[in-house]
Amino acid sequence: MSNGTKSGLQALLTPEESVVVLIDHQPFQFANLHSHEPTMIVNNAVALARTAKLFDVPTVLTTVLEERGGYLIKGLQDVFPEQKPIDRTFINTWEDERVVDAVKATGRKKLIIAGLWTEICVAMPAIQAAGEGFEVFVVTDASGGASKEAHDMAVLRMVQAGVVPITWTAVASEWQRDWAREKTIAAMTDVLLAHGGATGVAFAWETQLLATARTGNDA
């Protein structure tokens, strides 16, 4: 099981300690995705990728049997246009030495995983990596399964192995941590406006109100 801290400030994510692995967001996997609305998974996976890039968090892209399963979805590949996904035959991503070597080369121990399907290509590497001493976090709303039950049971199984379930906005918030960190706030706002759903709409409204108040004060 993962030997990471499960409570206290050290349990939260920081960009400097994190590494992301995005697994098999490909057409074939989306074709049998029934645990979530597929467009939501696309939105959240792209949001997670954009946020990782914003905070300079190393991100490993993977596909399985690309010639049959299809290329990585365009929205995700567009975030890292220079990166060729590691194409595997292993169902369990963590059995592919190229993926493991890429993660270990970062020297980081907080491993953040999202992918399709939760019950197979996410659960297998998450459970194995947790057993090898990584602090593993699975972004459940950027992952999905063949059914709601399959997704939910996979999350329960991973929790029993010490894996931490989390959502993409929680990851982003822990990385940002302080709204006074001006270096990333503008770009983080852009991600929220594009991918944050009701949160993004509310944030845009708040920005509008602040701008109106400022204009009124200036007058």
C-alpha positions in Angstrom: 0.0 0.0 0.0 1.0 3.6 -0.5 3.1 4.8 2.4 2.3 8.5 1.8 0.8 10.9 4.4 -3.0 10.7 4.4 -3.7 13.7 6.6 -2.2 17.1 7.4 -0.7 19.7 5.1 1.8 17.3 3.6 -1.1 15.2 2.2 -2.1 17.9 -0.2 -0.7 18.1 -3.7 2.0 20.6 -4.8 3.2 21.1 -8.4 6.8 20.4 -7.4 6.0 16.9 -6.1 3.4 15.8 -8.7 3.6 13.8 -11.9 0.6 13.1 -14.1 -0.1 10.0 -16.3 -3.0 10.2 -18.7 -4.1 6.8 -19.9 -5.9 5.8 -23.1 -8.3 8.7 -23.8 -8.9 7.2 -27.2 -12.0 6.7 -29.5 -12.3 2.9 -28.8 -12.4 3.5 -25.0 -14.9 6.3 -25.4 -17.2 4.1 -27.5 -17.9 1.9 -24.5 -17.9 4.7 -21.8 -21.2 4.5 -19.9 -20.3 5.7 -16.3 -20.2 9.3 -17.3 -21.3 11.6 -20.2 -18.3 11.3 -22.6 -18.2 15.0 -23.3 -17.7 15.6 -19.5 -14.7 13.2 -19.4 -13.2 15.0 -22.5 -13.7 18.4 -20.8 -12.2 17.3 -17.5 -9.2 15.4 -19.0 -8.3 18.4 -21.1 -8.7 20.7 -18.1 -6.4 18.5 -16.1 -3.8 18.4 -18.9 -3.9 22.2 -19.3 -3.6 22.7 -15.6 -0.6 20.4 -15.4 1.1 22.2 -18.2 0.4 25.6 -16.5 2.1 24.4 -13.3 5.0 22.7 -15.1 3.9 19.3 -13.8 5.5 16.5 -15.9 2.8 14.7 -17.9 3.1 11.3 -19.5 0.6 10.5 -22.3 -0.2 6.9 -23.1 -2.3 4.9 -25.6 -3.0 1.2 -26.0 -2.9 -0.4 -29.5 -3.1 2.9 -31.2 -3.6 1.5 -34.7 -6.8 -0.2 -33.5 -8.0 1.9 -30.7 -7.4 5.3 -32.3 -5.2 8.2 -31.6 -5.3 10.2 -28.4 -8.2 12.6 -28.6 -7.3 15.9 -30.3 -8.1 18.2 -27.4 -5.7 16.3 -25.2 -2.9 16.0 -27.8 -3.2 19.7 -28.5 -2.1 20.5 -25.0 1.2 18.7 -25.6 1.6 18.8 -29.4 5.3 17.9 -29.2 4.7 14.8 -27.2 4.2 11.4 -28.8 2.1 9.2 -26.5 3.7 5.9 -25.4 1.8 3.3 -27.2 1.5 0.0 -25.3 0.3 -3.6 -25.7 0.2 -4.1 -21.9 -3.3 -3.6 -20.4 -1.6 -2.6 -17.2 0.3 0.6 -18.0 2.6 0.1 -15.0 4.0 -3.1 -16.6 5.4 -1.0 -19.5 8.9 0.0 -18.5 8.9 3.1 -20.7 6.0 4.6 -18.7 7.5 3.6 -15.3 10.9 4.9 -16.3 9.4 8.2 -17.5 7.7 8.7 -14.2 10.7 7.7 -12.1 12.9 10.0 -14.1 11.0 13.0 -12.7 12.0 12.0 -9.1 8.4 12.7 -8.0 6.4 10.5 -5.7 2.9 12.0 -5.9 1.5 10.2 -8.9 -1.8 11.5 -10.5 -3.6 9.2 -12.8 -6.6 9.6 -15.1 -7.8 7.4 -17.9 -10.2 5.0 -19.5 -11.4 2.6 -18.3 -11.4 3.1 -14.5 -11.8 -0.6 -13.7 -9.0 -1.8 -15.9 -6.4 0.7 -17.3 -6.6 3.0 -14.3 -7.1 0.6 -11.4 -4.2 -1.8 -12.4 -1.4 0.8 -12.5 -2.8 2.7 -9.6 -2.9 -0.3 -7.4 0.6 -1.5 -8.5 2.2 1.9 -8.1 0.7 2.4 -4.7 2.3 -0.9 -3.7 5.7 0.3 -4.9 5.7 3.4 -2.6 4.1 6.1 -4.8 1.4 8.3 -3.4 -1.3 7.7 -6.0 -4.2 10.0 -6.7 -6.9 9.1 -9.3 -8.8 11.9 -10.9 -12.2 10.2 -11.0 -14.0 12.8 -13.1 -11.4 12.6 -15.8 -11.7 8.8 -15.8 -14.6 6.6 -16.7 -15.7 3.0 -17.0 -17.9 0.7 -19.0 -20.7 1.2 -16.5 -21.3 3.3 -13.4 -21.0 0.2 -11.3 -17.6 -0.7 -12.9 -16.3 2.8 -12.2 -17.6 2.9 -8.7 -16.3 -0.5 -7.7 -12.9 0.3 -9.2 -12.7 3.5 -7.1 -13.6 1.5 -4.0 -11.0 -1.2 -4.8 -8.3 1.5 -5.3 -9.2 3.2 -2.0 -8.7 -0.1 -0.2 -5.2 -0.2 -1.8 -4.4 3.3 -0.4 -5.2 5.3 -3.6 -6.8 8.7 -3.1 -9.8 9.6 -5.3 -9.8 13.3 -6.3 -11.4 15.6 -9.0 -9.6 17.8 -11.4 -10.7 21.1 -9.7 -9.4 19.8 -6.4 -6.1 19.0 -8.1 -6.0 22.5 -9.6 -6.9 24.2 -6.3 -4.2 22.3 -4.4 -1.6 23.2 -7.0 -2.7 26.9 -7.0 -3.2 26.9 -3.2 -3.2 30.7 -2.9 -5.1 33.2 -5.1 -2.3 35.7 -4.4 0.1 33.6 -6.5 -0.2 35.9 -9.4 2.2 34.0 -11.7 -0.5 31.4 -12.5 -3.7 33.1 -11.6 -4.5 34.5 -15.0 -4.0 31.2 -16.8 -5.7 29.3 -14.1 -8.7 31.6 -14.6 -8.7 30.9 -18.3 -8.8 27.1 -17.6 -11.7 27.6 -15.1 -13.7 29.7 -17.6 -13.2 27.2 -20.4 -13.7 24.0 -18.4 -15.2 24.8 -15.0 -18.8 24.5 -15.9 -21.0 26.3 -13.4 -17.9 27.3 -11.4 -16.5 29.0 -14.5 -19.8 30.8 -15.2 -20.0 32.0 -11.6 -16.4 33.2 -11.7 -17.1 35.1 -14.9 -20.1 36.7 -13.2 -18.0 37.7 -10.2 -15.4 39.2 -12.5 -18.1 41.2 -14.2 -19.4 42.5 -10.8 -16.0 43.5 -9.7 -15.3 45.3 -12.9 -18.6 47.1 -12.7 -17.9 48.1 -9.1 -14.4 49.3 -10.0 -15.8 51.4 -12.9 -18.4 52.9 -10.6 -15.8 53.7 -8.0 -13.6 55.3 -10.6 -16.5 57.5 -11.7 
